[in-house]
Amino acid sequence: MRAVRRADLDPVIAIDATVTGIEKRTYWQRVYRRYGIAARGEQRWFLVAEMDGRVVGFLIGEVRDWEFGSPPCGWVFAIDVDPQVRQSGVASQLMAALSTSLRRAGVRMLRTLLARDNTLILSFFRSQGMMAAPLIPLELDLQEALPNGSGAGAAR
Ligand SMILES: CC(C)(COP(=O)(O)OP(=O)(O)OC[C@H]1O[C@@H](n2cnc3c(N)ncnc32)[C@H](O)[C@@H]1OP(=O)(O)O)[C@@H](O)C(=O)NCCC(=O)NCCS
């Protein structure tokens, strides 16, 4: 487990594309600038897992201070492992590395968000000891909510 380098971007983009079906090069370059290059000393982590000299997984996390009314808290918002090496402990080691960094930073709580129907990622986070949080995610469809009935719903 180590911090990301620019040369890791291609394998990171490829792993993400196998999971999501979309290659998002511009997005990943932006994430690299923010969580790779600019992260030093900033409580942001973009970690990769290397196996036999090959990048096989990655994790991105950070500390968010006093947001959502919460004391400083760690968030993991991306974790992906190459399907060829799954269920061999790679993601668990990435989580352990992040947890160690967060503890060193004095952070006690780690949080994440996941889609309700993503049972794989739910099983994984549960295996790490994560439990349902006393928080409720809310969302608003901004098209539907346009004033004067001009949103997408108005056409129906
Ligand atoms: C979830 C994911 C990160 C797990 O990576 P991994 O390296 O295979 O995980 P680990 O080997 O560390 O597994 C740890 C535990 O997670 C659970 N787990 C992992 N894969 C599982 C599976 N296919 N089914 C059920 N539980 C599973 C198990 O409890 C496992 O412990 P065990 O091996 O003792 O049974 C990987 O499957 C992945 O990248 N999936 C796609 C991720 C995704 O959807 N990302 C988008 C949201 S950020």
The ligand as an ORCA input file, in Angstrom:
! r2SCAN-3c Opt
* xyz 0 1
  C     -15.692     -4.490     -2.570
  C     -14.254     -4.712     -3.013
  C     -13.487     -3.376     -2.859
  C     -13.636     -5.776     -2.087
  O     -12.283     -5.926     -2.434
  P     -11.481     -7.264     -2.029
  O     -10.028     -6.962     -2.143
  O     -12.003     -8.410     -2.783
  O     -11.901     -7.396     -0.476
  P     -11.198     -8.300      0.634
  O     -10.536     -9.477      0.002
  O     -10.373     -7.443      1.503
  O     -12.490     -8.854      1.398
  C     -12.755     -8.526      2.746
  C     -14.136     -9.028      3.107
  O     -15.133     -8.373      2.308
  C     -16.233     -9.284      2.086
  N     -16.318     -9.579      0.656
  C     -15.408     -9.319     -0.304
  N     -15.861     -9.761     -1.508
  C     -17.057    -10.322     -1.299
  C     -18.000    -10.968     -2.145
  N     -17.785    -11.119     -3.468
  N     -19.162    -11.427     -1.591
  C     -19.389    -11.274     -0.269
  N     -18.519    -10.686      0.596
  C     -17.373    -10.209      0.080
  C     -15.893    -10.571      2.833
  O     -16.429    -10.477      4.120
  C     -14.360    -10.497      2.889
  O     -13.838    -11.223      3.972
  P     -13.449    -12.782      3.757
  O     -12.484    -12.794      2.596
  O     -12.834    -13.137      5.057
  O     -14.731    -13.473      3.439
  C     -14.161     -5.222     -4.486
  O     -15.020     -6.332     -4.633
  C     -14.544     -4.177     -5.499
  O     -13.717     -3.397     -5.957
  N     -15.838     -4.166     -5.853
  C     -16.373     -3.116     -6.695
  C     -16.324     -1.863     -5.845
  C     -17.399     -0.877     -6.107
  O     -18.534     -1.185     -6.404
  N     -16.981      0.384     -5.945
  C     -17.893      1.457     -6.128
  C     -18.236      2.123     -4.822
  S     -16.871      3.040     -4.137
*
